[in-house]
Amino acid sequence: MSAVQVETYEVDEVNSDLDTEEDGSYLAMIDRLGLKGQRELVNPETKQVSPYRKMTDEEFKIFKILFPKVISVENYSNHKIPIRVLQVYEHAKSLELYEDISVWDEPAVEITDPVLVGKRKAGSYNYVYDILARWGSALASVEELRELANKKAMAFLNQKIDKLETEIVVLKTRKDAFNIVKVNDWNGCLEEITIDGINYE
């Protein structure tokens, strides 16, 4: 049995999220302009900065495709969580910064490297996802994960294409289009029609 490898994602310099322009002159300017929202956003005393690294957009997409199951740490039972990951979880939880800390996983994929993720608010309706830790017997590189995610996404898209092509063949054999077309009730506009039996997600 292979030894479990662990990666953690602490940020060396916690203040690295703060822009270099947020110095005294910048703060003075937003004070002069009365920009209360900006002052709250950039004030080092009020801005919450995570000691863990924010996921890149590419990482978010890769992890969401490969590991779509989001499971609370309390209920996670797919793989044993290493003690180092539990230490990271305990520390992240103690910060009271995250609305949710969960494991992203998918037991059915070729590669099983669960990801510990912290979800924190970044505005009224926006969230930031921090990558806290990963573990597995052979932690794949981002390049390897990207290739696997691309294959999975391509398979999904091909299934959608096959389904649409089948529906197109069926629709072309219909002689009476009027009976399968629905016009939106709210404006009765023919440009906004849907077709019975087709899922538009």
Contact map, one row per residue, 1 for C-alpha under 8 A:
111000000000000000000000000000000000000000000000000000000000000000000000000000000000000000000000000000000000000000000000000000000000000000000000000000000000000000000000000000000000000000000000000000000
111100000000000000000000000000000000000000000000000000000000000000000000000000000000000000000000000000000000000000000000000000000000000010000000000000000000000000000000000000000000000000000000000000000
111110000000000000000000000000000000000000000000000000000000000000000000000000000000000000000000000000000000000000000000000000000000000010000000000000000000000000000000000000000000000000000000000000000
011111000000000000000000000000000000000000000000000000000000000000000000000000000100000000000000000000000000000000000000000000000000001111000000000000000000000000000000000000000000000000000000000000000
001111100000000000000000000000000000000000000000000000000000000000000000000000000000000000000000000000000000000000000000000000000000001111100000000000000000000000000000000000000000000000000000000000000
000111110000000000000000000000000000000000000000000000000000000000000000000000000101100000000000000000000000000000000000000000000000111100100000000000000000000000000000000000000000000000000000000000000
000011111000000000000000000000000000000000000000000000000000000000000000000000000000000000000000000000000000000000000000000000000000111000000000000000000000000000000000000000000000000000000000000000000
000001111100000000000000000000000000000000000000000000000000000000000000000000000000100100000000000000000000000000000000000000000001110000000000000000000000000000000000000000000000000000000000000000000
000000111110000000000000000000000000000000000000000110000000000000000000000000000000000000000000000000000000000000000000000000000011100000000000000000000000000000000000000000000000000000000000000000000
000000011111000000000000000000000000000000000000001110000000000000000000000000000000000000000000000000000000000000000000000000000001000000000000000000000000000000000000000000000000000000000000000000000
000000001111110000000000000000000000000000000000001110000000000000000000000000000000000000000000000000000000000000000000000000000000000000000000000000000000000000000000000000000000000000000000000000000
000000000111110000000000000000000000000000000000001000000000000000000000000000000000000000000000000000000000000000000000000000000000000000000000000000000000000000000000000000000000000000000000000000000
000000000011111100000000000000000000000000000000001000000000000000000000000000000000000000000000000000000000000000000000000000000000000000000000000000000000000000000000000000000000000000000000000000000
000000000011111110000000000000000000000000000000111000000000000000000000000000000000000000000000000000000000000000000000000000000000000000000000000000000000000000000000000000000000000000000000000000000
000000000000111111000000000000000000000000000000100000000000000000000000000000000000000000000000000000000000000000000000000000000000000000000000000000000000000000000000000000000000000000000000000000000
000000000000111111100000000000000000000000000000000000000000000000000000000000000000000000000000000000000000000000000000000000000000000000000000000000000000000000000000000000000000000000000000000000000
000000000000011111100000000000000000000000000000100000000000000000000000000000000000000000000000000000000000000000000000000000000000000000000000000000000000000000000000000000000000000000000000000000000
000000000000001111110100000000000000000001010000000000000000000000000000000000000000000000000000000000000000000000000000000000000000000000000000000000000000000000000000000000000000000000000000000000000
000000000000000111111100000000000000000000000000000000000000000000000000000000000000000000000000000000000000000000000000000000000000000000000000000000000000000000000000000000000000000000000000000000000
000000000000000001111110000000000000000000000000000000000000000000000000000000000000000000000000000000000000000000000000000000000000000000000000000000000000000000000000000000000000000000000000000000000
000000000000000000111110010000000000000000000000000000000000000000000000000000000000000000000000000000000000000000000000000000000000000000000000000000000000000000000000000000000000000000000000000000000
000000000000000001111111111000000000000001000000000000000000000000000000000000000000000000000000000000000000000000000000000000000000000000000000000000000000000000000000000000000000000000000000000000000
000000000000000000011111111000000000000000000000000000000000000000000000000000000000000000000000000000000000000000000000000000000000000000000000000000000000000000000000000000000000000000000000000000000
000000000000000000000111111100000000000000000000000000000000000000000000000000000000000000000000000000000000000000000000000000000000000000000000000000000000000000000000000000000000000000000000000000000
000000000000000000000111111110000000000000000000000000000000000000000000000000000000000000000000000000000000000000000000000000000000000000000000000000000000000000000000000000000000000000000000000000000
000000000000000000001111111111000000000000000000000000000000000000000000000000000000000000000000000000000000000000000000000000000000000000000000000000000000000000000000000000000000000000000000000000000
000000000000000000000111111111100000001000000000000000000000000000000000000000000000000000000000000000000000000000000000000000000000000000000000000000000000000000000000000000000000000000000000000000000
000000000000000000000001111111110000000000000000000000000000000000000000000000000000000000000000000000000000000000000000000000000000000000000000000000000000000000000000000000000000000000000000000000000
000000000000000000000000111111111000000000000000000000000000000000000000000000000000000000000000000000000000000000000000000000000000000000000000000000000000000000000000000000000000000000000000000000000
000000000000000000000000011111111111011000000000000000000000000000000000000000000000000000000000000000000000000000000000000000000000000000000000000000000000000000000000000000000000000000000000000000000
000000000000000000000000001111111111001000000000000000000000000000000000000000000000000000000000000000000000000000000000000000000000000000000000000000000000000000000000000000000000000000000000000000000
000000000000000000000000000111111110000000000000000000000000000000000000000000000000000000000000000000000000000000000000000000000000000000000000000000000000000000000000000000000000000000000000000000000
000000000000000000000000000011111110000000000000000000000000000000000000000000000000000000000000000000000000000000000000000000000000000000000000000000000000000000000000000000000000000000000000000000000
000000000000000000000000000001111111000000000000000000000000000000000000000000000000000000000000000000000000000000000000000000000000000000000000000000000000000000000000000000000000000000000000000000000
000000000000000000000000000001111111111000000000000000000000000000000000000000000000000000000000000000000000000000000000000000000000000000000000000000000000000000000000000000000000000000000000000000000
000000000000000000000000000001100111111100000000000000000000000000000000000000000000000000000000000000000000000000000000000000000000000000000000000000000000000000000000000000000000000000000000000000000
000000000000000000000000000000000011111110000000000000000000000000000000000000000000000000000000000000000000000000000000000000000000000000000000000000000000000000000000000000000000000000000000000000000
000000000000000000000000000001000011111111000000000000000000000000000000000000000000000000000000000000000000000000000000000000000000000000000000000000000000000000000000000000000000000000000000000000000
000000000000000000000000001001100011111111100000000000000000000000000000000000000000000000000000000000000000000000000000000000000000000000000000000000000000000000000000000000000000000000000000000000000
000000000000000000000000000000000001111111100110000000000000000000000000000000000000000000000000000000000000000000000000000000000000000000000000000000000000000000000000000000000000000000000000000000000
000000000000000000000000000000000000111111100110000000000000000000000000000000000000000000000000000000000000000000000000000000000000000000000000000000000000000000000000000000000000000000000000000000000
000000000000000001000100000000000000011111110110000000000000000000000000000000000000000000000000000000000000000000000000000000000000000000000000000000000000000000000000000000000000000000000000000000000
000000000000000000000000000000000000001111111110000000000000000000000000000000000000000000000000000000000000000000000000000000000000000000000000000000000000000000000000000000000000000000000000000000000
000000000000000001000000000000000000000001111111000000000000000000000000000000000000000000000000000000000000000000000000000000000000000000000000000000000000000000000000000000000000000000000000000000000
000000000000000000000000000000000000000000111110000000000000000000000000000000000000000000000000000000000000000000000000000000000000000000000000000000000000000000000000000000000000000000000000000000000
000000000000000000000000000000000000000111111111000000000000000000000000000000000000000000000000000000000000000000000000000000000000000000000000000000000000000000000000000000000000000000000000000000000
000000000000000000000000000000000000000111111111100000000000000000000000000000000000000000000000000000000000000000000000000000000000000000000000000000000000000000000000000000000000000000000000000000000
000000000000000000000000000000000000000000010111110000000000000000000000000000000000000000000000100000000000000000000000000000000000000000000000000000000000000000000000000000000000000000000000000000000
000000000000011010000000000000000000000000000011111000000000000000000000000000000000000000000000000000000000000000000000000000000000000000000000000000000000000000000000000000000000000000000000000000000
000000000000010000000000000000000000000000000001111110000000000000000000000000000000000000000000100000000000000000000000000000000000000000000000000000000000000000000000000000000000000000000000000000000
000000000111110000000000000000000000000000000000111110000000000000000000000000000000000000000000000000000000000000000000000000000000000000000000000000000000000000000000000000000000000000000000000000000
000000001110000000000000000000000000000000000000011111000000000000000000000000000000000000000000000000000000000000000000000000000111000000000000000000000000000000000000000000000000000000000000000000000
000000001110000000000000000000000000000000000000011111100000000000000000000000000000000000000000000000000000000000000000000000000111000000000000000000000000000000000000000000000000000000000000000000000
000000000000000000000000000000000000000000000000000111110000000000000000000000000000000000000000000000000000000000000000000000011110000000000000000000000000000000000000000000000000000000000000000000000
000000000000000000000000000000000000000000000000000011111111000000000000000000000000000000000000000000000000000000000000000000011110000000000000000000000000000000000000000000000000000000000000000000000
000000000000000000000000000000000000000000000000000001111111000000000000000000000000000000000000000000000000000000000000000000000000000000000000000000000000000000000000000000000000000000000000000000000
000000000000000000000000000000000000000000000000000000111111100000000000000000000000000000000000000000000000000000000000000000000000000000000000000000000000000000000000000000000000000000000000000000000
000000000000000000000000000000000000000000000000000000111111110000000000000000000000000000000000000000000000000000000000000000000000000000000000000000000000000000000000000000000000000000000000000000000
000000000000000000000000000000000000000000000000000000111111111000000000000000000000000000000000000000000000000000000000000000000000000000000100000000000000000000000000000000000000000000000000000000000
000000000000000000000000000000000000000000000000000000111111111100000000000000000000000000000000000000000000000000000000000000001000000000000000000000000000000000000000000000000000000000000000000000000
000000000000000000000000000000000000000000000000000000001111111110000000000000000000000000000000000000000000000000000000000000000000000000000000000000000000000000000000000000000000000000000000000000000
000000000000000000000000000000000000000000000000000000000111111111000000000000000000000000000000000000000000000000000000000000000000000000000000110010000000000000000000000000000000000000000000000000000
000000000000000000000000000000000000000000000000000000000011111111110000000000000000000000000000000000010000000000100000000000000000000000000000000000000000000000000000000000000000000000000000000000000
000000000000000000000000000000000000000000000000000000000001111111110000000000000000000000000000000000010000000000000000000000000000000000000000000000000000000000000000000000000000000000000000000000000
000000000000000000000000000000000000000000000000000000000000111111110000000000000000000000000000000000000000000000000000000000000000000000000000000010011000000000000000000000000000000000000000000000000
000000000000000000000000000000000000000000000000000000000000011111110000000000000000000000000000000000001100100000000000000000000000000000000000100110010000000000000000000000000000000000000000000000000
000000000000000000000000000000000000000000000000000000000000001111111100000000000000000000000000000000011100000001000000000000000000000000000000000000000000000000000000000000000000000000000000000000000
000000000000000000000000000000000000000000000000000000000000001111111100000000000000000000000000000000011100000000000000000000000000000000000000000000000000000000000000000000000000000000000000000000000
000000000000000000000000000000000000000000000000000000000000000000111110000000000000000000000000000000011100000000000000000000000000000000000000000000000000000000000000000000000000000000000000000000000
000000000000000000000000000000000000000000000000000000000000000000111111000000000000000000000000000001111000000000000000000000000000000000000000000000000000000000000000000000000000000000000000000000000
000000000000000000000000000000000000000000000000000000000000000000001111101100000000000000000000000001111000000000000000000000000000000000000000000000000000000000000000000000000000000000000000000000000
000000000000000000000000000000000000000000000000000000000000000000000111111100000000000000000000000011100000000000000000000000000000000000000000000000000000000000000000000000000000000000000000000000000
000000000000000000000000000000000000000000000000000000000000000000000011111100000000000000000000000011100000000000000000000000000000000000000000000000000000000000000000000000000000000000000000000000000
000000000000000000000000000000000000000000000000000000000000000000000001111100000000000000000000000000000000000000000000000000000000000000000000000000000000000000000000000000000000000000000000000000000
000000000000000000000000000000000000000000000000000000000000000000000011111110000000000000000000000000000000000000000000000000000000000000000000000000000000000000000000000000000000000000000000000000000
000000000000000000000000000000000000000000000000000000000000000000000011111111100000000000000000000000100000000000000000000000000000000000000000000000000000000000000000000000000000000000000000000000000
000000000000000000000000000000000000000000000000000000000000000000000000001111110000000000000000000000000000000000000000000000000000000000000000000000000000000000000000000000000000000000000000000000000
000000000000000000000000000000000000000000000000000000000000000000000000000111110000000000000000000000000010000000000000000000000000000000000000000000000000000000000000000000000000000000000000000000000
000000000000000000000000000000000000000000000000000000000000000000000000000111111000000000000000000000000000000000000000000000000000000000000000000000000000000000000000000000000000000000000000000000000
000000000000000000000000000000000000000000000000000000000000000000000000000011111100000000000000000000000000000000000000000000000000000000000000000000000000000000000000000000000000000000000000000000000
000000000000000000000000000000000000000000000000000000000000000000000000000000111110110000000000000000000000000000000000000000000000000000000000000000000000000000000000000000000000000000000000000000000
000101000000000000000000000000000000000000000000000000000000000000000000000000011111110000000000000000000000000000000000000000000000001000000000000000000000000000000000000000000000000000000000000000000
000000000000000000000000000000000000000000000000000000000000000000000000000000001111111000000000000000000000000000000000000000000000000000000000000000000000000000000000000000000000000000000000000000000
000001000000000000000000000000000000000000000000000000000000000000000000000000000111111100000000000000000000000000000000000000000000000000000000000000000000000000000000000000000000000000000000000000000
000001010000000000000000000000000000000000000000000000000000000000000000000000001111111110000000000000000000000000010000000000000000111000000000000000000000000000000000000000000000000000000000000000000
000000000000000000000000000000000000000000000000000000000000000000000000000000001111111111000000000000000000000000000000000000000000000000000000000000000000000000000000000000000000000000000000000000000
000000000000000000000000000000000000000000000000000000000000000000000000000000000011111111100000000000000000000000000000000000000000000000000000000000000000000000000000000000000000000000000000000000000
000000010000000000000000000000000000000000000000000000000000000000000000000000000001111111110000000000000000000000000000000000000001100000000000000000000000000000000000000000000000000000000000000000000
000000000000000000000000000000000000000000000000000000000000000000000000000000000000111111111000000010000000000000010000000000000001000000000000000000000000000000000000000000000000000000000000000000000
000000000000000000000000000000000000000000000000000000000000000000000000000000000000011111111100000000000000000000000000000000000000000000000000000000000000000000000000000000000000000000000000000000000
000000000000000000000000000000000000000000000000000000000000000000000000000000000000001111111110000000000000000000000000000000000000000000000000000000000000000000000000000000000000000000000000000000000
000000000000000000000000000000000000000000000000000000000000000000000000000000000000000111111111110000000000000000000100000000000000000000000000000000000000000000000000000000000000000000000000000000000
000000000000000000000000000000000000000000000000000000000000000000000000000000000000000011111111110010000000000000000000000000000000000000000000000000000000000000000000000000000000000000000000000000000
000000000000000000000000000000000000000000000000000000000000000000000000000000000000000001111111000000000000000000000000000000000000000000000000000000000000000000000000000000000000000000000000000000000
000000000000000000000000000000000000000000000000000000000000000000000000000000000000000000111111110000000000000000000000000000000000000000000000000000000000000000000000000000000000000000000000000000000
000000000000000000000000000000000000000000000000000000000000000000000000000000000000000000011111111000000000000000000000000000000000000000000000000000000000000000000000000000000000000000000000000000000
000000000000000000000000000000000000000000000001010000000000000000000000000000000000000000011011111000000000000000000001000000000000000000000000000000000000000000000000000000000000000000000000000000000
000000000000000000000000000000000000000000000000000000000000000000000000000000000000000000011011111110000000000000000111100000000000000000000000000000000000000000000000000000000000000000000000000000000
000000000000000000000000000000000000000000000000000000000000000000000000000000000000000000000001111110000000000000000111100000000000000000000000000000000000000000000000000000000000000000000000000000000
000000000000000000000000000000000000000000000000000000000000000000000000000000000000000000000000011111000000000000000111000000000000000000000000000000000000000000000000000000000000000000000000000000000
000000000000000000000000000000000000000000000000000000000000000000000001100000000000000010001000011111100000000000011110000000000000000000000000000000000000000000000000000000000000000000000000000000000
000000000000000000000000000000000000000000000000000000000000000000000111100000000000000000000000000111110000000000011100000000000000000000000000000000000000000000000000000000000000000000000000000000000
000000000000000000000000000000000000000000000000000000000000000000000111100100000000000000000000000011111000000001111000000000000000000000000000000000000000000000000000000000000000000000000000000000000
000000000000000000000000000000000000000000000000000000000000001100111110000000000000000000000000000001111100000001111000000000000000000000000000000000000000000000000000000000000000000000000000000000000
000000000000000000000000000000000000000000000000000000000000000001111110000000000000000000000000000000111110000111100000000000000000000000000000000000000000000000000000000000000000000000000000000000000
000000000000000000000000000000000000000000000000000000000000000001111000000000000000000000000000000000011111100101000000000000000000000000000000000000000000000000000000000000000000000000000000000000000
000000000000000000000000000000000000000000000000000000000000000000000000000001000000000000000000000000001111100100000000000000000000000000000000000000000000000000000000000000000000000000000000000000000
000000000000000000000000000000000000000000000000000000000000000000000000000000000000000000000000000000000111110000000000000000000000000000000000000000000000000000000000000000000000000000000000000000000
000000000000000000000000000000000000000000000000000000000000000001000000000000000000000000000000000000000111111100000000000000000000000000000000000000000000000000000000000000000000000000000000000000000
000000000000000000000000000000000000000000000000000000000000000000000000000000000000000000000000000000000001111100000000000000000000000000000000000000000000000000000000000000000000000000000000000000000
000000000000000000000000000000000000000000000000000000000000000000000000000000000000000000000000000000000000111110000000000000000000000000010000000000000000000000000000000000000000000000000000000000000
000000000000000000000000000000000000000000000000000000000000000000000000000000000000000000000000000000001110111111000000000000000000000100000000000000000000000000000000000000000000000000000000000000000
000000000000000000000000000000000000000000000000000000000000000000000000000000000000000000000000000000001000001111100000000000000000011111110000000000000000000000000000000000000000000000000000000000000
000000000000000000000000000000000000000000000000000000000000000000100000000000000000000000000000000000111100000111110000000000000000011100000000000000000000000000000000000000000000000000000000000000000
000000000000000000000000000000000000000000000000000000000000001000000000000000000000000000000000000000111000000011111000000000000011111000000000000000000000000000000000000000000000000000000000000000000
000000000000000000000000000000000000000000000000000000000000000000000000000000000000100010000000000011110000000001111100000000000011110000000000000000000000000000000000000000000000000000000000000000000
000000000000000000000000000000000000000000000000000000000000000000000000000000000000000000000000000011110000000000111110000000001111100000000000000000000000000000000000000000000000000000000000000000000
000000000000000000000000000000000000000000000000000000000000000000000000000000000000000000010000011111000000000000011111000000001111000000000000000000000000000000000000000000000000000000000000000000000
000000000000000000000000000000000000000000000000000000000000000000000000000000000000000000000000011110000000000000001111100000111100000000000000000000000000000000000000000000000000000000000000000000000
000000000000000000000000000000000000000000000000000000000000000000000000000000000000000000000000111100000000000000000111110000111100000000000000000000000000000000000000000000000000000000000000000000000
000000000000000000000000000000000000000000000000000000000000000000000000000000000000000000000000011000000000000000000011111111110000000000000000000000000000000000000000000000000000000000000000000000000
000000000000000000000000000000000000000000000000000000000000000000000000000000000000000000000000000000000000000000000001111111110000000000000000000000000000000000000000000000000000000000000000000000000
000000000000000000000000000000000000000000000000000000000000000000000000000000000000000000000000000000000000000000000000111111100000000000000000000000000000000000000000000000000000000000000000000000000
000000000000000000000000000000000000000000000000000000000000000000000000000000000000000000000000000000000000000000000000111111000000000000000000000000000000000000000000000000000000000000000000000000000
000000000000000000000000000000000000000000000000000000000000000000000000000000000000000000000000000000000000000000000000111111100000000000000000000000000000000000000000000000000000000000000000000000000
000000000000000000000000000000000000000000000000000000000000000000000000000000000000000000000000000000000000000000000000111111110000000000000000000000000000000000000000000000000000000000000000000000000
000000000000000000000000000000000000000000000000000000000000000000000000000000000000000000000000000000000000000000000011111011111000000000000000000000000000000000000000000000000000000000000000000000000
000000000000000000000000000000000000000000000000000001100000000000000000000000000000000000000000000000000000000000000011110001111100000000000000000000000000000000000000000000000000000000000000000000000
000000000000000000000000000000000000000000000000000001100001000000000000000000000000000000000000000000000000000000001111000000111110000000000000000000000000000000000000000000000000000000000000000000000
000000000000000000000000000000000000000000000000000111100000000000000000000000000000000000000000000000000000000000001111000000011111000000000000000000000000000000000000000000000000000000000000000000000
000000001000000000000000000000000000000000000000000111100000000000000000000000000000000000000000000000000000000000111100000000001111100000000000000000000000000000000000000000000000000000000000000000000
000000011100000000000000000000000000000000000000000110000000000000000000000000000000000110000000000000000000000000111100000000000111110000000000000000000000000000000000000000000000000000000000000000000
000001111000000000000000000000000000000000000000000000000000000000000000000000000000100100000000000000000000000000111000000000000011111000000000000000000000000000000000000000000000000000000000000000000
000001110000000000000000000000000000000000000000000000000000000000000000000000000000100000000000000000000000000011110000000000000001111100100000000000000000000000000000000000000000000000000000000000000
000111100000000000000000000000000000000000000000000000000000000000000000000000000100100000000000000000000000000011100000000000000000111110100000000000000000000000000000000000000000000000000000000000000
000111000000000000000000000000000000000000000000000000000000000000000000000000000000000000000000000000000000000111000000000000000000011111100000000000000000000000000000000000000000000000000000000000000
011110000000000000000000000000000000000000000000000000000000000000000000000000000000000000000000000000000000000010000000000000000000001111100000000000000000000000000000000000000000000000000000000000000
000110000000000000000000000000000000000000000000000000000000000000000000000000000000000000000000000000000000000010000000000000000000000111110000000000000000000000000000000000000000000000000000000000000
000011000000000000000000000000000000000000000000000000000000000000000000000000000000000000000000000000000000000010000000000000000000011111111000000000000000000000000000000000000000000000000000000000000
000000000000000000000000000000000000000000000000000000000000000000000000000000000000000000000000000000000000001010000000000000000000000001111111100000000000000000000000000000000000000000000000000000000
000000000000000000000000000000000000000000000000000000000000000000000000000000000000000000000000000000000000000000000000000000000000000000111111100000000000000000000000000000000000000000000000000000000
000000000000000000000000000000000000000000000000000000000010000000000000000000000000000000000000000000000000000000000000000000000000000000011111110000000000000000000000000000000000000000000000000000000
000000000000000000000000000000000000000000000000000000000000000000000000000000000000000000000000000000000000000000000000000000000000000000011111111000000000000000000000000000000000000000000000000000000
000000000000000000000000000000000000000000000000000000000000000000000000000000000000000000000000000000000000000000000000000000000000000000011111111100000000000000000000000000000000000000000000000000000
000000000000000000000000000000000000000000000000000000000000010001000000000000000000000000000000000000000000000000000000000000000000000000011111111110000000000000000000000000000000000000000000000000000
000000000000000000000000000000000000000000000000000000000000010000000000000000000000000000000000000000000000000000000000000000000000000000000111111111000000000000000000000000000000000000000000000000000
000000000000000000000000000000000000000000000000000000000000000000000000000000000000000000000000000000000000000000000000000000000000000000000011111111100000000000000000000000000000000000000000000000000
000000000000000000000000000000000000000000000000000000000000000001000000000000000000000000000000000000000000000000000000000000000000000000000001111111110000000000000000000000000000000000000000000000000
000000000000000000000000000000000000000000000000000000000000010011000000000000000000000000000000000000000000000000000000000000000000000000000000111111111000000000000000000000000000000000000000000000000
000000000000000000000000000000000000000000000000000000000000000000000000000000000000000000000000000000000000000000000000000000000000000000000000011111111100000000000000000000000000000000000000000000000
000000000000000000000000000000000000000000000000000000000000000000000000000000000000000000000000000000000000000000000000000000000000000000000000001111111110000000000000000000000000000000000000000000000
000000000000000000000000000000000000000000000000000000000000000011000000000000000000000000000000000000000000000000000000000000000000000000000000000111111111000000000000000000000000000000000000000000000
000000000000000000000000000000000000000000000000000000000000000010000000000000000000000000000000000000000000000000000000000000000000000000000000000011111111100000000000000000000000000000000000000000000
000000000000000000000000000000000000000000000000000000000000000000000000000000000000000000000000000000000000000000000000000000000000000000000000000001111111110000000000000000000000000000000000000000000
000000000000000000000000000000000000000000000000000000000000000000000000000000000000000000000000000000000000000000000000000000000000000000000000000000111111111000000000000000000000000000000000000000000
000000000000000000000000000000000000000000000000000000000000000000000000000000000000000000000000000000000000000000000000000000000000000000000000000000011111111100000000000000000000000000000000000000000
000000000000000000000000000000000000000000000000000000000000000000000000000000000000000000000000000000000000000000000000000000000000000000000000000000001111111110000000000000000000000000000000000000000
000000000000000000000000000000000000000000000000000000000000000000000000000000000000000000000000000000000000000000000000000000000000000000000000000000000111111111000000000000000000000000000000000000000
000000000000000000000000000000000000000000000000000000000000000000000000000000000000000000000000000000000000000000000000000000000000000000000000000000000011111111100000000000000000000000000000000000000
000000000000000000000000000000000000000000000000000000000000000000000000000000000000000000000000000000000000000000000000000000000000000000000000000000000001111111110000000000000000000000000000000000000
000000000000000000000000000000000000000000000000000000000000000000000000000000000000000000000000000000000000000000000000000000000000000000000000000000000000111111111000000000000000000000000000000000000
000000000000000000000000000000000000000000000000000000000000000000000000000000000000000000000000000000000000000000000000000000000000000000000000000000000000011111111100000000000000000000000000000000000
000000000000000000000000000000000000000000000000000000000000000000000000000000000000000000000000000000000000000000000000000000000000000000000000000000000000001111111110000000000000000000000000000000000
000000000000000000000000000000000000000000000000000000000000000000000000000000000000000000000000000000000000000000000000000000000000000000000000000000000000000111111111000000000000000000000000000000000
000000000000000000000000000000000000000000000000000000000000000000000000000000000000000000000000000000000000000000000000000000000000000000000000000000000000000011111111100000000000000000000000000000000
000000000000000000000000000000000000000000000000000000000000000000000000000000000000000000000000000000000000000000000000000000000000000000000000000000000000000001111111110000000000000000000000000000000
000000000000000000000000000000000000000000000000000000000000000000000000000000000000000000000000000000000000000000000000000000000000000000000000000000000000000000111111111000000000000000000000000001000
000000000000000000000000000000000000000000000000000000000000000000000000000000000000000000000000000000000000000000000000000000000000000000000000000000000000000000011111111100000000000000000000000000000
000000000000000000000000000000000000000000000000000000000000000000000000000000000000000000000000000000000000000000000000000000000000000000000000000000000000000000001111111110000000000000000000000000000
000000000000000000000000000000000000000000000000000000000000000000000000000000000000000000000000000000000000000000000000000000000000000000000000000000000000000000000111111111000000000000000000000000000
000000000000000000000000000000000000000000000000000000000000000000000000000000000000000000000000000000000000000000000000000000000000000000000000000000000000000000000011111111000000000000000000000000000
000000000000000000000000000000000000000000000000000000000000000000000000000000000000000000000000000000000000000000000000000000000000000000000000000000000000000000000001111111100000000000000000000000000
000000000000000000000000000000000000000000000000000000000000000000000000000000000000000000000000000000000000000000000000000000000000000000000000000000000000000000000000111111100000000000000000000000000
000000000000000000000000000000000000000000000000000000000000000000000000000000000000000000000000000000000000000000000000000000000000000000000000000000000000000000000000011111111000000000000000000000000
000000000000000000000000000000000000000000000000000000000000000000000000000000000000000000000000000000000000000000000000000000000000000000000000000000000000000000000000000111111000000000000000000000000
000000000000000000000000000000000000000000000000000000000000000000000000000000000000000000000000000000000000000000000000000000000000000000000000000000000000000000000000000001111111000000000000000000000
000000000000000000000000000000000000000000000000000000000000000000000000000000000000000000000000000000000000000000000000000000000000000000000000000000000000000000000000000001111111100000000000000000000
000000000000000000000000000000000000000000000000000000000000000000000000000000000000000000000000000000000000000000000000000000000000000000000000000000000000000000000000000000011111100000000000000000000
000000000000000000000000000000000000000000000000000000000000000000000000000000000000000000000000000000000000000000000000000000000000000000000000000000000000000000000000000000011111100000000000000000000
000000000000000000000000000000000000000000000000000000000000000000000000000000000000000000000000000000000000000000000000000000000000000000000000000000000000000000000000000000011111110000000000001100000
000000000000000000000000000000000000000000000000000000000000000000000000000000000000000000000000000000000000000000000000000000000000000000000000000000000000000000000000000000001111111000000000111100000
000000000000000000000000000000000000000000000000000000000000000000000000000000000000000000000000000000000000000000000000000000000000000000000000000000000000000000000000000000000001111100000000111100000
000000000000000000000000000000000000000000000000000000000000000000000000000000000000000000000000000000000000000000000000000000000000000000000000000000000000000000000000000000000000111110011101110000000
000000000000000000000000000000000000000000000000000000000000000000000000000000000000000000000000000000000000000000000000000000000000000000000000000000000000000000000000000000000000011111111101110000000
000000000000000000000000000000000000000000000000000000000000000000000000000000000000000000000000000000000000000000000000000000000000000000000000000000000000000000000000000000000000001111110000000000000
000000000000000000000000000000000000000000000000000000000000000000000000000000000000000000000000000000000000000000000000000000000000000000000000000000000000000000000000000000000000000111110000000000000
000000000000000000000000000000000000000000000000000000000000000000000000000000000000000000000000000000000000000000000000000000000000000000000000000000000000000000000000000000000000000111111000000000000
000000000000000000000000000000000000000000000000000000000000000000000000000000000000000000000000000000000000000000000000000000000000000000000000000000000000000000000000000000000000001111111101000000000
000000000000000000000000000000000000000000000000000000000000000000000000000000000000000000000000000000000000000000000000000000000000000000000000000000000000000000000000000000000000001100111111100000000
000000000000000000000000000000000000000000000000000000000000000000000000000000000000000000000000000000000000000000000000000000000000000000000000000000000000000000000000000000000000001100011111100000000
000000000000000000000000000000000000000000000000000000000000000000000000000000000000000000000000000000000000000000000000000000000000000000000000000000000000000000000000000000000000000000001111100000000
000000000000000000000000000000000000000000000000000000000000000000000000000000000000000000000000000000000000000000000000000000000000000000000000000000000000000000000000000000000000001100011111110000000
000000000000000000000000000000000000000000000000000000000000000000000000000000000000000000000000000000000000000000000000000000000000000000000000000000000000000000000000000000000000111100001111111000000
000000000000000000000000000000000000000000000000000000000000000000000000000000000000000000000000000000000000000000000000000000000000000000000000000000000000000000000000000000000000111100000001111100000
000000000000000000000000000000000000000000000000000000000000000000000000000000000000000000000000000000000000000000000000000000000000000000000000000000000000000000000000000000000001110000000000111111000
000000000000000000000000000000000000000000000000000000000000000000000000000000000000000000000000000000000000000000000000000000000000000000000000000000000000000000000000000000000001110000000000011111000
000000000000000000000000000000000000000000000000000000000000000000000000000000000000000000000000000000000000000000000000000000000000000000000000000000000000000000000000000000000000000000000000001111100
000000000000000000000000000000000000000000000000000000000000000000000000000000000000000000000000000000000000000000000000000000000000000000000000000000000000000000000010000000000000000000000000001111110
000000000000000000000000000000000000000000000000000000000000000000000000000000000000000000000000000000000000000000000000000000000000000000000000000000000000000000000000000000000000000000000000000011111
000000000000000000000000000000000000000000000000000000000000000000000000000000000000000000000000000000000000000000000000000000000000000000000000000000000000000000000000000000000000000000000000000001111
000000000000000000000000000000000000000000000000000000000000000000000000000000000000000000000000000000000000000000000000000000000000000000000000000000000000000000000000000000000000000000000000000000111
